Amino acid sequence: MTDYIKFVDSIKRKTGIDLAAYKEAQMKRRLTSLYEKKGYKNFLAFFEALDKDRDLMNEFLDRMTINVSEFYRNGKRWEILQTKIFPKLLANNKRLKIWSAACSTGEEPYTTAMVLSNHVPLSQIAIQATDLDENAIQRAKVGIYPERSLAEVPDEMKSKYFEQQNQFYKVDDAIKKTVTFRKHNLLNDTYEKNFDLIICRNVMIYFTEEAKDQIYQNFSDSLRSGGILFVGSTEQIFNPGKYGFETEDTFFYRKK
């Protein structure tokens, strides 16, 4: 058993997180860089330190879960959500059940609320947002972001829903109130049912094919008939029918 495989087993026993579901070469490279930076010689020495040091464990989780996000990322896709997807969904139900999965530091669910606010009052918007990384969730709840995170935000939304504080921008409390954050492991935890929209973008690329299959099937089972899965711009599903989906638009899949 290799040093890395022993590390994977130890992490799974301690945290419930299965690193084997992530692409090994990418994960090993990312974690080797971290333990070398911290002065450890191998994965086993690194785990011994993680086992005793909560701050180091939190940093490890941050590195493992790729917290790279921004508001309105790939803006054309959000235009499709606003002009095509939401009108169809709202024709059947004015109070949509929405889940932002692997939401990182909150830019995605807050963007979803802003886009949906073009159709319904904020008082009718309730979005569930989940992530594996508790640190990311805490930062999302604070709702303060560097200017670079807002590069794609339309000017009218920037002036309406953000308050500048020196070099940072704070999300308006009215938007924050539309989103409920909690911890969730896409590989191990149960999935709620009857969602109208599930958004999971720019995270599936880090999983193995087996893990992707499991997650896509779980998403399908969690959507109501006619519900939509919105994925990232490098995550096109080439066999959507396998999971009970039909292509609604590029990177949008409708459950049959």
Backbone torsions as a table, in degrees:
resi	resn	phi	psi	omega
1	MET	NA	128.2	-176.5
2	THR	-75.2	163.0	176.7
3	ASP	-52.4	-45.4	-177.3
4	TYR	-68.1	-42.3	-179.6
5	ILE	-63.5	-39.5	175.8
6	LYS	-62.3	-40.1	178.0
7	PHE	-61.9	-45.3	179.1
8	VAL	-58.8	-45.6	179.9
9	ASP	-62.5	-42.5	-178.4
10	SER	-65.4	-41.9	179.3
11	ILE	-64.8	-39.6	-179.8
12	LYS	-64.4	-41.4	179.3
13	ARG	-65.3	-38.1	-175.3
14	LYS	-80.1	-40.1	-170.8
15	THR	-115.0	-17.1	-173.8
16	GLY	82.7	-1.4	-179.3
17	ILE	-88.6	127.1	-176.9
18	ASP	-100.0	96.5	179.7
19	LEU	-65.9	-18.8	179.6
20	ALA	-66.0	-16.9	178.7
21	ALA	-80.6	-10.8	177.8
22	TYR	-96.0	152.2	178.3
23	LYS	-58.9	121.5	-168.7
24	GLU	-61.7	-45.9	-175.1
25	ALA	-60.8	-44.4	-179.9
26	GLN	-64.8	-45.3	-177.1
27	MET	-67.2	-43.7	179.5
28	LYS	-60.5	-42.0	-178.9
29	ARG	-63.7	-43.8	-178.3
30	ARG	-65.7	-43.3	-176.0
31	LEU	-78.1	-32.4	175.3
32	THR	-62.6	-42.0	177.3
33	SER	-59.2	-39.9	-179.3
34	LEU	-68.3	-48.5	-175.8
35	TYR	-70.0	-31.5	176.3
36	GLU	-67.1	-40.0	178.1
37	LYS	-62.1	-32.7	-179.2
38	LYS	-86.3	-5.2	174.8
39	GLY	92.4	17.0	178.2
40	TYR	-96.4	151.7	-172.0
41	LYS	-92.1	-22.5	-177.7
42	ASN	-159.9	177.4	-176.7
43	PHE	-66.4	-35.7	-177.5
44	LEU	-67.8	-42.4	176.6
45	ALA	-63.9	-36.0	179.5
46	PHE	-65.0	-42.9	-179.8
47	PHE	-64.7	-40.4	178.5
48	GLU	-56.6	-39.8	178.7
49	ALA	-70.0	-43.1	179.1
50	LEU	-59.5	-37.3	-176.7
51	ASP	-63.9	-24.1	-174.7
52	LYS	-108.3	-17.0	-169.9
53	ASP	-121.3	104.8	-176.3
54	ARG	-64.6	-37.3	179.1
55	ASP	-63.4	-41.2	178.5
56	LEU	-66.4	-38.5	177.3
57	MET	-62.1	-42.1	178.1
58	ASN	-63.0	-38.9	178.2
59	GLU	-66.7	-39.4	176.0
60	PHE	-59.4	-45.3	-179.8
61	LEU	-64.5	-37.8	175.9
62	ASP	-59.9	-43.1	-178.1
63	ARG	-71.0	-34.9	-178.0
64	MET	-71.6	-40.5	178.5
65	THR	-95.2	120.6	-165.6
66	ILE	-82.1	95.0	-175.0
67	ASN	-89.9	72.9	176.4
68	VAL	-120.0	113.4	-176.7
69	SER	-152.9	166.7	174.8
70	GLU	-160.5	161.5	178.8
71	PHE	-71.8	142.9	177.3
72	TYR	52.7	36.9	-179.9
73	ARG	-61.5	131.1	-172.5
74	ASN	57.1	68.8	-168.4
75	GLY	-53.7	-32.8	-178.7
76	LYS	-62.1	-33.1	179.4
77	ARG	-67.0	-37.9	178.7
78	TRP	-69.1	-30.6	174.1
79	GLU	-63.3	-41.2	177.7
80	ILE	-63.4	-41.6	177.6
81	LEU	-58.9	-43.7	-176.7
82	GLN	-70.6	-44.8	-170.2
83	THR	-90.6	-24.2	-174.4
84	LYS	-119.2	-48.7	-171.5
85	ILE	-75.3	-52.2	-177.9
86	PHE	-60.6	-44.6	178.6
87	PRO	-56.4	-39.1	178.9
88	LYS	-66.8	-45.3	-178.7
89	LEU	-65.4	-41.3	-177.0
90	LEU	-71.8	-18.4	176.8
91	ALA	-64.1	-26.3	-178.9
92	ASN	-98.8	-24.7	-172.2
93	ASN	-159.9	124.6	-178.2
94	LYS	-83.5	-12.5	177.1
95	ARG	-119.3	93.7	-174.6
96	LEU	-79.6	144.7	173.5
97	LYS	-96.9	114.4	-170.5
98	ILE	-125.5	138.9	177.8
99	TRP	-127.8	122.5	170.2
100	SER	-99.1	103.7	-175.1
101	ALA	-94.0	141.7	-175.3
102	ALA	55.0	56.1	-168.9
103	CYS	-80.8	-4.2	179.5
104	SER	55.1	-129.5	-173.5
105	THR	-92.7	16.9	167.4
106	GLY	100.8	-7.9	-177.2
107	GLU	-59.1	-38.9	-175.6
108	GLU	-68.0	-52.1	179.0
109	PRO	-64.8	-34.5	176.9
110	TYR	-66.3	-38.9	175.4
111	THR	-61.3	-42.9	179.2
112	THR	-57.9	-43.8	178.8
113	ALA	-63.0	-41.9	179.8
114	MET	-63.2	-43.6	-180.0
115	VAL	-65.4	-44.3	-179.1
116	LEU	-66.7	-26.8	-179.4
117	SER	-64.9	-14.1	174.2
118	ASN	-73.3	-12.9	-176.7
119	HIS	-114.6	-36.8	-176.5
120	VAL	-136.5	158.9	177.3
121	PRO	-64.0	151.7	178.8
122	LEU	-57.6	-29.4	-179.5
123	SER	-64.6	-17.0	179.4
124	GLN	-99.3	4.9	-176.0
125	ILE	-105.3	127.2	175.4
126	ALA	-139.7	114.8	-176.0
127	ILE	-118.8	129.4	171.9
128	GLN	-90.0	134.3	-179.9
129	ALA	-131.2	129.7	-176.3
130	THR	-132.5	153.6	174.5
131	ASP	-155.4	159.9	177.7
132	LEU	-77.8	-27.2	-171.0
133	ASP	-94.5	111.3	-179.0
134	GLU	-64.6	-33.0	177.5
135	ASN	-63.2	-42.9	178.6
136	ALA	-62.4	-41.3	179.4
137	ILE	-62.1	-42.4	179.4
138	GLN	-62.8	-40.7	178.1
139	ARG	-65.9	-36.2	178.2
140	ALA	-63.8	-41.1	-179.5
141	LYS	-65.0	-33.8	177.9
142	VAL	-67.2	-42.8	173.0
143	GLY	73.8	33.3	177.4
144	ILE	-117.8	130.5	-169.8
145	TYR	-135.1	149.6	174.6
146	PRO	-70.6	158.5	-175.8
147	GLU	-57.6	-34.6	-177.8
148	ARG	-61.8	-25.5	179.3
149	SER	-70.5	-16.4	-176.3
150	LEU	-103.6	12.1	-172.7
151	ALA	-55.9	-34.0	-176.2
152	GLU	-101.3	3.9	-178.4
153	VAL	-71.7	127.9	176.3
154	PRO	-58.6	145.7	-175.1
155	ASP	-55.7	-40.9	-177.7
156	GLU	-66.0	-33.9	178.0
157	MET	-74.8	-35.6	179.0
158	LYS	-63.0	-43.4	-179.1
159	SER	-74.8	-29.2	-176.4
160	LYS	-80.8	-38.4	-167.6
161	TYR	-120.3	8.3	178.4
162	PHE	-131.4	145.6	174.4
163	GLU	-118.4	123.4	-179.4
164	GLN	-75.9	133.0	176.5
165	GLN	-131.0	94.0	-174.4
166	ASN	58.3	-121.5	-178.6
167	GLN	-87.9	6.1	-175.3
168	PHE	-120.6	166.8	179.3
169	TYR	-129.7	132.7	-179.8
170	LYS	-103.7	131.7	177.3
171	VAL	-71.0	137.8	179.4
172	ASP	-58.4	140.8	-178.3
173	ASP	-60.1	-31.5	180.0
174	ALA	-64.0	-35.0	174.9
175	ILE	-73.1	-43.6	-179.0
176	LYS	-58.0	-35.7	-177.5
177	LYS	-68.4	-16.5	-179.4
178	THR	-81.3	-11.2	-173.0
179	VAL	-117.5	132.3	174.4
180	THR	-112.9	122.7	-177.4
181	PHE	-101.6	143.0	171.7
182	ARG	-155.7	163.7	179.2
183	LYS	-80.5	139.0	177.6
184	HIS	-155.6	136.1	177.4
185	ASN	-103.1	113.9	-176.5
186	LEU	-61.5	-24.2	-176.4
187	LEU	-90.1	-28.1	-172.5
188	ASN	-115.4	-31.6	-170.3
189	ASP	-85.7	159.3	178.5
190	THR	-73.0	155.3	-179.6
191	TYR	-110.4	134.9	172.8
192	GLU	-67.6	167.7	-177.2
193	LYS	-114.2	169.5	169.9
194	ASN	64.3	36.9	173.0
195	PHE	-77.1	144.4	171.6
196	ASP	-84.1	-32.6	-177.2
197	LEU	-146.1	128.7	170.5
198	ILE	-118.7	128.0	177.3
199	ILE	-113.3	122.0	176.1
200	CYS	-143.6	102.2	-169.4
201	ARG	-125.3	136.4	170.4
202	ASN	63.9	32.8	172.8
203	VAL	-127.5	-29.9	-176.6
204	MET	-63.4	-24.9	-179.1
205	ILE	-63.0	-17.0	-178.2
206	TYR	-91.8	-8.8	-176.8
207	PHE	-93.7	156.9	172.1
208	THR	-68.6	165.2	179.8
209	GLU	-62.5	-37.0	179.9
210	GLU	-64.4	-42.4	179.0
211	ALA	-65.9	-40.9	177.4
212	LYS	-58.9	-45.9	179.7
213	ASP	-55.6	-46.4	-178.6
214	GLN	-62.4	-45.4	-176.1
215	ILE	-68.8	-44.1	179.1
216	TYR	-61.3	-40.0	178.2
217	GLN	-65.6	-40.3	177.1
218	ASN	-62.6	-41.7	176.9
219	PHE	-60.4	-45.1	179.6
220	SER	-59.0	-44.9	-179.8
221	ASP	-64.8	-25.2	-177.2
222	SER	-86.7	-14.8	179.1
223	LEU	-89.3	144.3	170.1
224	ARG	-72.7	164.1	174.9
225	SER	-59.6	128.6	-176.9
226	GLY	90.3	-6.6	177.6
227	GLY	-70.7	162.2	-171.7
228	ILE	-119.1	136.6	168.2
229	LEU	-106.2	126.7	-178.4
230	PHE	-112.9	116.3	-176.2
231	VAL	-113.0	173.6	-176.6
232	GLY	-76.3	168.1	-171.6
233	SER	-78.6	1.9	171.7
234	THR	-119.0	17.2	-169.3
235	GLU	-126.9	33.8	178.9
236	GLN	-56.1	134.2	178.1
237	ILE	-91.2	115.2	-173.0
238	PHE	-85.7	-13.9	178.1
239	ASN	-131.8	60.4	-173.1
240	PRO	-59.2	-30.6	-179.4
241	GLY	-61.1	-26.3	178.6
242	LYS	-57.7	-31.0	-177.3
243	TYR	-106.2	9.4	-179.2
244	GLY	81.3	24.5	180.0
245	PHE	-107.8	156.6	165.7
246	GLU	-123.6	148.3	179.4
247	THR	-73.3	121.4	177.8
248	GLU	-91.1	-39.2	176.3
249	ASP	-163.9	174.3	179.1
250	THR	-60.8	120.2	-179.5
251	PHE	74.9	11.2	173.0
252	PHE	-122.9	129.9	-176.9
253	TYR	-127.7	130.7	-178.1
254	ARG	-102.1	132.1	176.7
255	LYS	-73.2	132.4	-178.7
256	LYS	-66.0	NA	NA
